[in-house]
Amino acid sequence: ITNNTTNQVFKLTGSYSKQDTIVIDGIVPTVNGTEQYSKTNHAYLDFAKGWNEISIDGAIDYKVKFNTRFYY
């Protein structure tokens, strides 16, 4: 996942299906409720004020949601 606005990149290695649920809470991701921190680049994503351009590489047919405590 790349935030093209802030140039930050979060990487999670592995093979996942559409049925898997990946949650990133800070820098700790879980896949189907199991912690996967060791499979990441140990990075995190920030959001800039306003519109952020996000890209997801290596995935097709997915849904993404962002839940932040900030309102823009």
All heavy atoms as a GROMACS GRO file, in nm:
protein
  582
    1ILE      N    1   0.086  -0.117   0.000
    1ILE     CA    2   0.000   0.000   0.000
    1ILE      C    3   0.090   0.122   0.000
    1ILE      O    4   0.179   0.133   0.084
    1ILE     CB    5  -0.092   0.004   0.123
    1ILE    CG1    6  -0.176  -0.123   0.132
    1ILE    CG2    7  -0.180   0.128   0.120
    1ILE    CD1    8  -0.254  -0.135   0.262
    2THR      N    9   0.069   0.212  -0.094
    2THR     CA   10   0.149   0.333  -0.103
    2THR      C   11   0.060   0.455  -0.091
    2THR      O   12  -0.043   0.464  -0.158
    2THR     CB   13   0.224   0.340  -0.238
    2THR    OG1   14   0.307   0.224  -0.250
    2THR    CG2   15   0.310   0.464  -0.247
    3ASN      N   16   0.097   0.545  -0.003
    3ASN     CA   17   0.032   0.676   0.000
    3ASN      C   18   0.118   0.765  -0.088
    3ASN      O   19   0.226   0.809  -0.048
    3ASN     CB   20   0.024   0.730   0.143
    3ASN     CG   21  -0.051   0.861   0.149
    3ASN    OD1   22  -0.057   0.935   0.051
    3ASN    ND2   23  -0.110   0.891   0.263
    4ASN      N   24   0.074   0.788  -0.210
    4ASN     CA   25   0.150   0.867  -0.306
    4ASN      C   26   0.160   1.013  -0.264
    4ASN      O   27   0.247   1.084  -0.311
    4ASN     CB   28   0.088   0.855  -0.445
    4ASN     CG   29   0.093   0.713  -0.495
    4ASN    OD1   30   0.198   0.651  -0.500
    4ASN    ND2   31  -0.023   0.658  -0.528
    5THR      N   32   0.073   1.057  -0.175
    5THR     CA   33   0.076   1.194  -0.126
    5THR      C   34   0.191   1.214  -0.028
    5THR      O   35   0.260   1.316  -0.032
    5THR     CB   36  -0.058   1.230  -0.059
    5THR    OG1   37  -0.163   1.205  -0.153
    5THR    CG2   38  -0.063   1.374  -0.016
    6THR      N   39   0.215   1.117   0.060
    6THR     CA   40   0.321   1.129   0.161
    6THR      C   41   0.446   1.048   0.124
    6THR      O   42   0.545   1.053   0.195
    6THR     CB   43   0.272   1.081   0.298
    6THR    OG1   44   0.239   0.941   0.289
    6THR    CG2   45   0.152   1.162   0.346
    7ASN      N   46   0.438   0.969   0.016
    7ASN     CA   47   0.547   0.882  -0.028
    7ASN      C   48   0.581   0.773   0.073
    7ASN      O   49   0.694   0.726   0.078
    7ASN     CB   50   0.672   0.962  -0.065
    7ASN     CG   51   0.650   1.048  -0.186
    7ASN    OD1   52   0.590   1.003  -0.283
    7ASN    ND2   53   0.695   1.172  -0.181
    8GLN      N   54   0.486   0.732   0.153
    8GLN     CA   55   0.507   0.624   0.248
    8GLN      C   56   0.457   0.493   0.188
    8GLN      O   57   0.355   0.491   0.118
    8GLN     CB   58   0.433   0.651   0.378
    8GLN     CG   59   0.493   0.765   0.457
    8GLN     CD   60   0.409   0.796   0.578
    8GLN    OE1   61   0.292   0.829   0.564
    8GLN    NE2   62   0.468   0.785   0.695
    9VAL      N   63   0.529   0.384   0.217
    9VAL     CA   64   0.497   0.254   0.162
    9VAL      C   65   0.488   0.152   0.276
    9VAL      O   66   0.579   0.141   0.357
    9VAL     CB   67   0.603   0.208   0.061
    9VAL    CG1   68   0.571   0.069   0.008
    9VAL    CG2   69   0.617   0.307  -0.053
   10PHE      N   70   0.379   0.079   0.280
   10PHE     CA   71   0.361  -0.032   0.374
   10PHE      C   72   0.358  -0.160   0.292
   10PHE      O   73   0.279  -0.171   0.198
   10PHE     CB   74   0.229  -0.016   0.452
   10PHE     CG   75   0.199  -0.133   0.539
   10PHE    CD1   76   0.253  -0.140   0.666
   10PHE    CD2   77   0.121  -0.237   0.494
   10PHE    CE1   78   0.228  -0.250   0.748
   10PHE    CE2   79   0.094  -0.346   0.574
   10PHE     CZ   80   0.148  -0.352   0.701
   11LYS      N   81   0.444  -0.255   0.326
   11LYS     CA   82   0.449  -0.382   0.252
   11LYS      C   83   0.416  -0.498   0.345
   11LYS      O   84   0.467  -0.506   0.456
   11LYS     CB   85   0.588  -0.403   0.193
   11LYS     CG   86   0.621  -0.304   0.084
   11LYS     CD   87   0.757  -0.334   0.025
   11LYS     CE   88   0.789  -0.231  -0.082
   11LYS     NZ   89   0.919  -0.258  -0.145
   12LEU      N   90   0.333  -0.588   0.295
   12LEU     CA   91   0.298  -0.712   0.364
   12LEU      C   92   0.325  -0.825   0.266
   12LEU      O   93   0.265  -0.830   0.158
   12LEU     CB   94   0.151  -0.711   0.406
   12LEU     CG   95   0.098  -0.838   0.471
   12LEU    CD1   96   0.167  -0.864   0.605
   12LEU    CD2   97  -0.053  -0.826   0.492
   13THR      N   98   0.418  -0.914   0.301
   13THR     CA   99   0.451  -1.024   0.212
   13THR      C  100   0.363  -1.145   0.243
   13THR      O  101   0.313  -1.160   0.353
   13THR     CB  102   0.600  -1.065   0.225
   13THR    OG1  103   0.625  -1.104   0.360
   13THR    CG2  104   0.691  -0.951   0.187
   14GLY      N  105   0.344  -1.227   0.143
   14GLY     CA  106   0.263  -1.346   0.160
   14GLY      C  107   0.161  -1.358   0.049
   14GLY      O  108   0.151  -1.272  -0.038
   15SER      N  109   0.085  -1.464   0.054
   15SER     CA  110  -0.020  -1.489  -0.044
   15SER      C  111  -0.154  -1.487   0.029
   15SER      O  112  -0.172  -1.562   0.126
   15SER     CB  113   0.004  -1.625  -0.111
   15SER     OG  114  -0.096  -1.649  -0.206
   16TYR      N  115  -0.244  -1.404  -0.018
   16TYR     CA  116  -0.372  -1.387   0.050
   16TYR      C  117  -0.485  -1.394  -0.052
   16TYR      O  118  -0.467  -1.364  -0.170
   16TYR     CB  119  -0.376  -1.252   0.123
   16TYR     CG  120  -0.258  -1.237   0.217
   16TYR    CD1  121  -0.147  -1.164   0.181
   16TYR    CD2  122  -0.257  -1.303   0.338
   16TYR    CE1  123  -0.037  -1.153   0.264
   16TYR    CE2  124  -0.149  -1.293   0.424
   16TYR     CZ  125  -0.039  -1.219   0.386
   16TYR     OH  126   0.069  -1.210   0.469
   17SER      N  127  -0.602  -1.434  -0.006
   17SER     CA  128  -0.717  -1.444  -0.096
   17SER      C  129  -0.819  -1.336  -0.060
   17SER      O  130  -0.808  -1.268   0.042
   17SER     CB  131  -0.782  -1.582  -0.084
   17SER     OG  132  -0.849  -1.593   0.040
   18LYS      N  133  -0.919  -1.324  -0.144
   18LYS     CA  134  -1.024  -1.225  -0.122
   18LYS      C  135  -1.100  -1.253   0.008
   18LYS      O  136  -1.154  -1.163   0.070
   18LYS     CB  137  -1.121  -1.225  -0.241
   18LYS     CG  138  -1.224  -1.116  -0.233
   18LYS     CD  139  -1.307  -1.109  -0.358
   18LYS     CE  140  -1.408  -0.998  -0.344
   18LYS     NZ  141  -1.479  -0.974  -0.468
   19GLN      N  142  -1.101  -1.377   0.053
   19GLN     CA  143  -1.171  -1.412   0.176
   19GLN      C  144  -1.092  -1.372   0.301
   19GLN      O  145  -1.147  -1.370   0.411
   19GLN     CB  146  -1.199  -1.563   0.180
   19GLN     CG  147  -1.306  -1.608   0.082
   19GLN     CD  148  -1.261  -1.608  -0.063
   19GLN    OE1  149  -1.145  -1.636  -0.092
   19GLN    NE2  150  -1.350  -1.575  -0.154
   20ASP      N  151  -0.964  -1.341   0.287
   20ASP     CA  152  -0.882  -1.298   0.401
   20ASP      C  153  -0.916  -1.155   0.439
   20ASP      O  154  -0.944  -1.072   0.353
   20ASP     CB  155  -0.733  -1.306   0.367
   20ASP     CG  156  -0.684  -1.448   0.353
   20ASP    OD1  157  -0.729  -1.534   0.431
   20ASP    OD2  158  -0.600  -1.473   0.264
   21THR      N  159  -0.915  -1.130   0.569
   21THR     CA  160  -0.936  -0.994   0.620
   21THR      C  161  -0.804  -0.945   0.677
   21THR      O  162  -0.751  -1.003   0.772
   21THR     CB  163  -1.044  -0.993   0.729
   21THR    OG1  164  -1.167  -1.042   0.673
   21THR    CG2  165  -1.066  -0.853   0.784
   22ILE      N  166  -0.752  -0.840   0.615
   22ILE     CA  167  -0.626  -0.780   0.659
   22ILE      C  168  -0.659  -0.648   0.727
   22ILE      O  169  -0.724  -0.562   0.669
   22ILE     CB  170  -0.531  -0.757   0.540
   22ILE    CG1  171  -0.500  -0.891   0.473
   22ILE    CG2  172  -0.403  -0.687   0.586
   22ILE    CD1  173  -0.427  -0.879   0.341
   23VAL      N  174  -0.616  -0.634   0.852
   23VAL     CA  175  -0.638  -0.512   0.929
   23VAL      C  176  -0.502  -0.457   0.968
   23VAL      O  177  -0.419  -0.530   1.024
   23VAL     CB  178  -0.724  -0.539   1.055
   23VAL    CG1  179  -0.736  -0.414   1.140
   23VAL    CG2  180  -0.860  -0.592   1.016
   24ILE      N  181  -0.480  -0.330   0.941
   24ILE     CA  182  -0.356  -0.264   0.981
   24ILE      C  183  -0.392  -0.164   1.090
   24ILE      O  184  -0.462  -0.066   1.064
   24ILE     CB  185  -0.288  -0.193   0.863
   24ILE    CG1  186  -0.264  -0.292   0.750
   24ILE    CG2  187  -0.158  -0.128   0.908
   24ILE    CD1  188  -0.226  -0.227   0.620
   25ASP      N  189  -0.348  -0.190   1.209
   25ASP     CA  190  -0.374  -0.103   1.324
   25ASP      C  191  -0.241  -0.044   1.368
   25ASP      O  192  -0.163  -0.112   1.435
   25ASP     CB  193  -0.440  -0.182   1.436
   25ASP     CG  194  -0.488  -0.094   1.550
   25ASP    OD1  195  -0.477   0.030   1.539
   25ASP    OD2  196  -0.537  -0.148   1.650
   26GLY      N  197  -0.213   0.078   1.325
   26GLY     CA  198  -0.082   0.137   1.347
   26GLY      C  199   0.020   0.068   1.258
   26GLY      O  200   0.007   0.069   1.137
   27ILE      N  201   0.119   0.003   1.319
   27ILE     CA  202   0.218  -0.070   1.240
   27ILE      C  203   0.202  -0.220   1.253
   27ILE      O  204   0.282  -0.296   1.202
   27ILE     CB  205   0.362  -0.029   1.278
   27ILE    CG1  206   0.391  -0.059   1.424
   27ILE    CG2  207   0.388   0.116   1.245
   27ILE    CD1  208   0.535  -0.040   1.464
   28VAL      N  209   0.097  -0.264   1.322
   28VAL     CA  210   0.077  -0.407   1.345
   28VAL      C  211  -0.040  -0.458   1.261
   28VAL      O  212  -0.156  -0.431   1.291
   28VAL     CB  213   0.052  -0.437   1.494
   28VAL    CG1  214   0.032  -0.586   1.516
   28VAL    CG2  215   0.167  -0.384   1.580
   29PRO      N  216  -0.011  -0.533   1.154
   29PRO     CA  217  -0.119  -0.590   1.075
   29PRO      C  218  -0.162  -0.726   1.129
   29PRO      O  219  -0.083  -0.799   1.189
   29PRO     CB  220  -0.056  -0.606   0.937
   29PRO     CG  221   0.086  -0.634   0.967
   29PRO     CD  222   0.118  -0.555   1.092
   30THR      N  223  -0.288  -0.758   1.108
   30THR     CA  224  -0.337  -0.892   1.136
   30THR      C  225  -0.404  -0.944   1.009
   30THR      O  226  -0.461  -0.868   0.931
   30THR     CB  227  -0.439  -0.896   1.252
   30THR    OG1  228  -0.550  -0.812   1.220
   30THR    CG2  229  -0.376  -0.851   1.382
   31VAL      N  230  -0.395  -1.074   0.990
   31VAL     CA  231  -0.465  -1.141   0.881
   31VAL      C  232  -0.555  -1.244   0.946
   31VAL      O  233  -0.508  -1.334   1.016
   31VAL     CB  234  -0.366  -1.208   0.782
   31VAL    CG1  235  -0.443  -1.283   0.675
   31VAL    CG2  236  -0.273  -1.105   0.720
   32ASN      N  237  -0.685  -1.222   0.930
   32ASN     CA  238  -0.786  -1.310   0.993
   32ASN      C  239  -0.762  -1.322   1.144
   32ASN      O  240  -0.777  -1.428   1.202
   32ASN     CB  241  -0.788  -1.447   0.927
   32ASN     CG  242  -0.815  -1.438   0.778
   32ASN    OD1  243  -0.897  -1.359   0.734
   32ASN    ND2  244  -0.746  -1.518   0.700
   33GLY      N  245  -0.722  -1.211   1.205
   33GLY     CA  246  -0.704  -1.205   1.349
   33GLY      C  247  -0.568  -1.249   1.400
   33GLY      O  248  -0.541  -1.243   1.519
   34THR      N  249  -0.478  -1.293   1.310
   34THR     CA  250  -0.345  -1.338   1.350
   34THR      C  251  -0.242  -1.232   1.316
   34THR      O  252  -0.233  -1.189   1.201
   34THR     CB  253  -0.308  -1.471   1.279
   34THR    OG1  254  -0.408  -1.568   1.310
   34THR    CG2  255  -0.173  -1.521   1.324
   35GLU      N  256  -0.162  -1.192   1.415
   35GLU     CA  257  -0.062  -1.086   1.397
   35GLU      C  258   0.041  -1.128   1.292
   35GLU      O  259   0.086  -1.242   1.290
   35GLU     CB  260   0.005  -1.060   1.533
   35GLU     CG  261   0.107  -0.949   1.531
   35GLU     CD  262   0.247  -1.001   1.506
   35GLU    OE1  263   0.284  -1.105   1.560
   35GLU    OE2  264   0.318  -0.937   1.428
   36GLN      N  265   0.077  -1.034   1.205
   36GLN     CA  266   0.168  -1.062   1.093
   36GLN      C  267   0.282  -0.960   1.084
   36GLN      O  268   0.337  -0.937   0.977
   36GLN     CB  269   0.090  -1.061   0.961
   36GLN     CG  270  -0.021  -1.160   0.954
   36GLN     CD  271   0.030  -1.302   0.948
   36GLN    OE1  272   0.121  -1.336   0.874
   36GLN    NE2  273  -0.029  -1.389   1.029
   37TYR      N  274   0.320  -0.899   1.194
   37TYR     CA  275   0.421  -0.792   1.194
   37TYR      C  276   0.552  -0.837   1.130
   37TYR      O  277   0.616  -0.760   1.058
   37TYR     CB  278   0.445  -0.742   1.337
   37TYR     CG  279   0.540  -0.626   1.345
   37TYR    CD1  280   0.503  -0.500   1.299
   37TYR    CD2  281   0.666  -0.642   1.400
   37TYR    CE1  282   0.589  -0.392   1.307
   37TYR    CE2  283   0.754  -0.534   1.409
   37TYR     CZ  284   0.715  -0.410   1.362
   37TYR     OH  285   0.801  -0.304   1.369
   38SER      N  286   0.592  -0.961   1.150
   38SER     CA  287   0.719  -1.009   1.095
   38SER      C  288   0.718  -1.017   0.943
   38SER      O  289   0.824  -1.026   0.881
   38SER     CB  290   0.754  -1.147   1.153
   38SER     OG  291   0.658  -1.242   1.113
   39LYS      N  292   0.600  -1.011   0.881
   39LYS     CA  293   0.590  -1.019   0.736
   39LYS      C  294   0.579  -0.881   0.670
   39LYS      O  295   0.540  -0.870   0.554
   39LYS     CB  296   0.469  -1.103   0.696
   39LYS     CG  297   0.482  -1.248   0.736
   39LYS     CD  298   0.364  -1.328   0.689
   39LYS     CE  299   0.381  -1.474   0.726
   39LYS     NZ  300   0.269  -1.555   0.678
   40THR      N  301   0.612  -0.775   0.746
   40THR     CA  302   0.600  -0.639   0.692
   40THR      C  303   0.737  -0.573   0.681
   40THR      O  304   0.838  -0.625   0.730
   40THR     CB  305   0.512  -0.550   0.781
   40THR    OG1  306   0.583  -0.520   0.902
   40THR    CG2  307   0.380  -0.616   0.814
   41ASN      N  308   0.738  -0.455   0.622
   41ASN     CA  309   0.859  -0.374   0.618
   41ASN      C  310   0.866  -0.283   0.740
   41ASN      O  311   0.948  -0.192   0.746
   41ASN     CB  312   0.864  -0.291   0.489
   41ASN     CG  313   0.749  -0.193   0.476
   41ASN    OD1  314   0.645  -0.210   0.538
   41ASN    ND2  315   0.767  -0.091   0.394
   42HIS      N  316   0.782  -0.306   0.839
   42HIS     CA  317   0.779  -0.233   0.967
   42HIS      C  318   0.752  -0.084   0.948
   42HIS      O  319   0.792  -0.002   1.030
   42HIS     CB  320   0.907  -0.256   1.048
   42HIS     CG  321   0.941  -0.400   1.064
   42HIS    ND1  322   0.862  -0.487   1.135
   42HIS    CD2  323   1.043  -0.474   1.014
   42HIS    CE1  324   0.915  -0.608   1.130
   42HIS    NE2  325   1.024  -0.603   1.057
   43ALA      N  326   0.682  -0.052   0.842
   43ALA     CA  327   0.647   0.088   0.814
   43ALA      C  328   0.502   0.114   0.854
   43ALA      O  329   0.429   0.022   0.891
   43ALA     CB  330   0.667   0.118   0.666
   44TYR      N  331   0.462   0.236   0.846
   44TYR     CA  332   0.324   0.273   0.872
   44TYR      C  333   0.283   0.380   0.772
   44TYR      O  334   0.367   0.436   0.701
   44TYR     CB  335   0.306   0.324   1.016
   44TYR     CG  336   0.389   0.446   1.047
   44TYR    CD1  337   0.338   0.574   1.030
   44TYR    CD2  338   0.519   0.433   1.093
   44TYR    CE1  339   0.415   0.686   1.057
   44TYR    CE2  340   0.597   0.544   1.121
   44TYR     CZ  341   0.544   0.670   1.102
   44TYR     OH  342   0.620   0.779   1.127
   45LEU      N  343   0.155   0.406   0.766
   45LEU     CA  344   0.102   0.505   0.672
   45LEU      C  345   0.045   0.623   0.749
   45LEU      O  346  -0.032   0.604   0.843
   45LEU     CB  347  -0.007   0.445   0.584
   45LEU     CG  348   0.037   0.334   0.490
   45LEU    CD1  349  -0.085   0.274   0.422
   45LEU    CD2  350   0.135   0.385   0.387
   46ASP      N  351   0.085   0.741   0.710
   46ASP     CA  352   0.024   0.864   0.759
   46ASP      C  353  -0.067   0.918   0.650
   46ASP      O  354  -0.052   0.884   0.533
   46ASP     CB  355   0.131   0.971   0.788
   46ASP     CG  356   0.203   0.948   0.919
   46ASP    OD1  357   0.139   0.903   1.015
   46ASP    OD2  358   0.323   0.978   0.925
   47PHE      N  359  -0.157   1.005   0.689
   47PHE     CA  360  -0.242   1.073   0.593
   47PHE      C  361  -0.215   1.222   0.603
   47PHE      O  362  -0.209   1.277   0.712
   47PHE     CB  363  -0.390   1.044   0.619
   47PHE     CG  364  -0.426   0.901   0.595
   47PHE    CD1  365  -0.433   0.810   0.699
   47PHE    CD2  366  -0.450   0.856   0.467
   47PHE    CE1  367  -0.464   0.678   0.678
   47PHE    CE2  368  -0.483   0.724   0.443
   47PHE     CZ  369  -0.489   0.634   0.549
   48ALA      N  370  -0.200   1.286   0.489
   48ALA     CA  371  -0.184   1.431   0.484
   48ALA      C  372  -0.323   1.494   0.493
   48ALA      O  373  -0.424   1.430   0.460
   48ALA     CB  374  -0.115   1.473   0.355
   49LYS      N  375  -0.328   1.615   0.538
   49LYS     CA  376  -0.455   1.688   0.543
   49LYS      C  377  -0.510   1.702   0.402
   49LYS      O  378  -0.437   1.734   0.309
   49LYS     CB  379  -0.431   1.825   0.606
   49LYS     CG  380  -0.556   1.895   0.645
   49LYS     CD  381  -0.524   2.022   0.720
   49LYS     CE  382  -0.647   2.081   0.782
   49LYS     NZ  383  -0.617   2.202   0.857
   50GLY      N  384  -0.637   1.672   0.388
   50GLY     CA  385  -0.700   1.681   0.257
   50GLY      C  386  -0.700   1.547   0.186
   50GLY      O  387  -0.701   1.441   0.248
   51TRP      N  388  -0.696   1.551   0.053
   51TRP     CA  389  -0.706   1.432  -0.030
   51TRP      C  390  -0.572   1.358  -0.033
   51TRP      O  391  -0.467   1.419  -0.049
   51TRP     CB  392  -0.747   1.472  -0.172
   51TRP     CG  393  -0.777   1.355  -0.258
   51TRP    CD1  394  -0.695   1.300  -0.352
   51TRP    CD2  395  -0.896   1.278  -0.259
   51TRP    NE1  396  -0.756   1.192  -0.412
   51TRP    CE2  397  -0.881   1.177  -0.356
   51TRP    CE3  398  -1.015   1.282  -0.188
   51TRP    CZ2  399  -0.979   1.084  -0.384
   51TRP    CZ3  400  -1.113   1.188  -0.216
   51TRP    CH2  401  -1.094   1.091  -0.313
   52ASN      N  402  -0.575   1.225  -0.021
   52ASN     CA  403  -0.455   1.142  -0.030
   52ASN      C  404  -0.474   1.041  -0.143
   52ASN      O  405  -0.577   0.975  -0.150
   52ASN     CB  406  -0.431   1.066   0.101
   52ASN     CG  407  -0.380   1.155   0.211
   52ASN    OD1  408  -0.264   1.149   0.247
   52ASN    ND2  409  -0.465   1.239   0.266
   53GLU      N  410  -0.374   1.031  -0.228
   53GLU     CA  411  -0.376   0.933  -0.337
   53GLU      C  412  -0.313   0.804  -0.286
   53GLU      O  413  -0.196   0.801  -0.249
   53GLU     CB  414  -0.297   0.983  -0.458
   53GLU     CG  415  -0.362   1.099  -0.530
   53GLU     CD  416  -0.486   1.057  -0.607
   53GLU    OE1  417  -0.493   0.941  -0.652
   53GLU    OE2  418  -0.575   1.142  -0.622
   54ILE      N  419  -0.392   0.697  -0.282
   54ILE     CA  420  -0.348   0.567  -0.232
   54ILE      C  421  -0.346   0.467  -0.347
   54ILE      O  422  -0.439   0.463  -0.428
   54ILE     CB  423  -0.445   0.515  -0.122
   54ILE    CG1  424  -0.463   0.616  -0.011
   54ILE    CG2  425  -0.401   0.380  -0.069
   54ILE    CD1  426  -0.341   0.645   0.071
   55SER      N  427  -0.240   0.387  -0.353
   55SER     CA  428  -0.236   0.279  -0.452
   55SER      C  429  -0.202   0.149  -0.382
   55SER      O  430  -0.131   0.147  -0.281
   55SER     CB  431  -0.134   0.309  -0.564
   55SER     OG  432  -0.005   0.323  -0.510
   56ILE      N  433  -0.258   0.040  -0.435
   56ILE     CA  434  -0.233  -0.092  -0.380
   56ILE      C  435  -0.180  -0.178  -0.494
   56ILE      O  436  -0.249  -0.199  -0.594
   56ILE     CB  437  -0.362  -0.152  -0.319
   56ILE    CG1  438  -0.411  -0.062  -0.206
   56ILE    CG2  439  -0.335  -0.294  -0.270
   56ILE    CD1  440  -0.541  -0.103  -0.144
   57ASP      N  441  -0.058  -0.224  -0.479
   57ASP     CA  442   0.006  -0.304  -0.583
   57ASP      C  443   0.001  -0.451  -0.546
   57ASP      O  444   0.007  -0.487  -0.428
   57ASP     CB  445   0.152  -0.260  -0.601
   57ASP     CG  446   0.163  -0.116  -0.650
   57ASP    OD1  447   0.083  -0.078  -0.736
   57ASP    OD2  448   0.252  -0.045  -0.599
   58GLY      N  449  -0.008  -0.537  -0.646
   58GLY     CA  450  -0.004  -0.681  -0.623
   58GLY      C  451  -0.135  -0.740  -0.580
   58GLY      O  452  -0.140  -0.854  -0.534
   59ALA      N  453  -0.243  -0.666  -0.593
   59ALA     CA  454  -0.374  -0.716  -0.553
   59ALA      C  455  -0.477  -0.683  -0.660
   59ALA      O  456  -0.468  -0.580  -0.725
   59ALA     CB  457  -0.417  -0.655  -0.420
   60ILE      N  458  -0.571  -0.774  -0.677
   60ILE     CA  459  -0.683  -0.749  -0.768
   60ILE      C  460  -0.811  -0.784  -0.695
   60ILE      O  461  -0.812  -0.865  -0.603
   60ILE     CB  462  -0.670  -0.830  -0.899
   60ILE    CG1  463  -0.660  -0.980  -0.870
   60ILE    CG2  464  -0.552  -0.784  -0.981
   60ILE    CD1  465  -0.669  -1.067  -0.992
   61ASP      N  466  -0.920  -0.721  -0.736
   61ASP     CA  467  -1.053  -0.752  -0.682
   61ASP      C  468  -1.056  -0.747  -0.530
   61ASP      O  469  -1.071  -0.849  -0.462
   61ASP     CB  470  -1.098  -0.889  -0.733
   61ASP     CG  471  -1.248  -0.910  -0.710
   61ASP    OD1  472  -1.321  -0.809  -0.698
   61ASP    OD2  473  -1.291  -1.026  -0.704
   62TYR      N  474  -1.039  -0.628  -0.475
   62TYR     CA  475  -1.033  -0.611  -0.330
   62TYR      C  476  -1.119  -0.492  -0.287
   62TYR      O  477  -1.156  -0.409  -0.369
   62TYR     CB  478  -0.889  -0.588  -0.284
   62TYR     CG  479  -0.824  -0.468  -0.347
   62TYR    CD1  480  -0.839  -0.341  -0.291
   62TYR    CD2  481  -0.751  -0.479  -0.464
   62TYR    CE1  482  -0.782  -0.230  -0.350
   62TYR    CE2  483  -0.694  -0.368  -0.523
   62TYR     CZ  484  -0.709  -0.245  -0.466
   62TYR     OH  485  -0.653  -0.134  -0.524
   63LYS      N  486  -1.150  -0.487  -0.158
   63LYS     CA  487  -1.216  -0.373  -0.097
   63LYS      C  488  -1.122  -0.315   0.007
   63LYS      O  489  -1.054  -0.391   0.077
   63LYS     CB  490  -1.344  -0.414  -0.026
   63LYS     CG  491  -1.464  -0.426  -0.113
   63LYS     CD  492  -1.589  -0.426  -0.027
   63LYS     CE  493  -1.644  -0.565  -0.017
   63LYS     NZ  494  -1.769  -0.570   0.058
   64VAL      N  495  -1.118  -0.184   0.017
   64VAL     CA  496  -1.034  -0.121   0.118
   64VAL      C  497  -1.116  -0.015   0.191
   64VAL      O  498  -1.198   0.054   0.130
   64VAL     CB  499  -0.905  -0.060   0.056
   64VAL    CG1  500  -0.938   0.051  -0.042
   64VAL    CG2  501  -0.810  -0.011   0.162
   65LYS      N  502  -1.098  -0.007   0.322
   65LYS     CA  503  -1.166   0.094   0.404
   65LYS      C  504  -1.061   0.155   0.496
   65LYS      O  505  -0.971   0.085   0.545
   65LYS     CB  506  -1.276   0.034   0.489
   65LYS     CG  507  -1.392  -0.021   0.411
   65LYS     CD  508  -1.508  -0.055   0.503
   65LYS     CE  509  -1.490  -0.192   0.563
   65LYS     NZ  510  -1.604  -0.235   0.644
   66PHE      N  511  -1.073   0.283   0.521
   66PHE     CA  512  -0.986   0.352   0.616
   66PHE      C  513  -1.073   0.408   0.727
   66PHE      O  514  -1.174   0.473   0.701
   66PHE     CB  515  -0.909   0.466   0.548
   66PHE     CG  516  -0.813   0.417   0.444
   66PHE    CD1  517  -0.849   0.411   0.310
   66PHE    CD2  518  -0.687   0.375   0.480
   66PHE    CE1  519  -0.761   0.366   0.214
   66PHE    CE2  520  -0.597   0.330   0.386
   66PHE     CZ  521  -0.634   0.325   0.252
   67ASN      N  522  -1.033   0.382   0.849
   67ASN     CA  523  -1.105   0.432   0.965
   67ASN      C  524  -1.004   0.510   1.049
   67ASN      O  525  -0.915   0.451   1.110
   67ASN     CB  526  -1.164   0.316   1.045
   67ASN     CG  527  -1.245   0.363   1.162
   67ASN    OD1  528  -1.273   0.482   1.176
   67ASN    ND2  529  -1.285   0.271   1.247
   68THR      N  530  -1.016   0.641   1.047
   68THR     CA  531  -0.923   0.724   1.124
   68THR      C  532  -1.001   0.806   1.223
   68THR      O  533  -1.123   0.820   1.214
   68THR     CB  534  -0.843   0.819   1.032
   68THR    OG1  535  -0.932   0.918   0.979
   68THR    CG2  536  -0.776   0.743   0.919
   69ARG      N  537  -0.931   0.863   1.316
   69ARG     CA  538  -0.997   0.948   1.414
   69ARG      C  539  -1.003   1.094   1.368
   69ARG      O  540  -1.049   1.180   1.440
   69ARG     CB  541  -0.927   0.937   1.549
   69ARG     CG  542  -0.783   0.981   1.548
   69ARG     CD  543  -0.717   0.953   1.682
   69ARG     NE  544  -0.577   0.983   1.675
   69ARG     CZ  545  -0.519   1.084   1.736
   69ARG    NH1  546  -0.590   1.166   1.811
   69ARG    NH2  547  -0.390   1.105   1.724
   70PHE      N  548  -0.954   1.120   1.249
   70PHE     CA  549  -0.950   1.257   1.197
   70PHE      C  550  -1.062   1.278   1.096
   70PHE      O  551  -1.098   1.189   1.020
   70PHE     CB  552  -0.815   1.285   1.130
   70PHE     CG  553  -0.700   1.270   1.226
   70PHE    CD1  554  -0.617   1.160   1.218
   70PHE    CD2  555  -0.677   1.365   1.323
   70PHE    CE1  556  -0.512   1.145   1.307
   70PHE    CE2  557  -0.572   1.351   1.412
   70PHE     CZ  558  -0.489   1.240   1.402
   71TYR      N  559  -1.116   1.396   1.096
   71TYR     CA  560  -1.218   1.436   1.000
   71TYR      C  561  -1.162   1.547   0.914
   71TYR      O  562  -1.112   1.646   0.964
   71TYR     CB  563  -1.344   1.485   1.071
   71TYR     CG  564  -1.406   1.379   1.157
   71TYR    CD1  565  -1.380   1.374   1.294
   71TYR    CD2  566  -1.489   1.283   1.103
   71TYR    CE1  567  -1.435   1.275   1.374
   71TYR    CE2  568  -1.545   1.184   1.181
   71TYR     CZ  569  -1.517   1.182   1.315
   71TYR     OH  570  -1.572   1.084   1.393
   72TYR      N  571  -1.170   1.530   0.782
   72TYR     CA  572  -1.118   1.632   0.692
   72TYR      C  573  -1.230   1.696   0.615
   72TYR      O  574  -1.320   1.636   0.573
   72TYR     CB  575  -1.016   1.569   0.594
   72TYR     CG  576  -0.895   1.517   0.665
   72TYR    CD1  577  -0.871   1.381   0.675
   72TYR    CD2  578  -0.804   1.605   0.721
   72TYR    CE1  579  -0.758   1.332   0.738
   72TYR    CE2  580  -0.690   1.557   0.784
   72TYR     CZ  581  -0.668   1.422   0.791
   72TYR     OH  582  -0.556   1.376   0.854
   0.00000   0.00000   0.00000
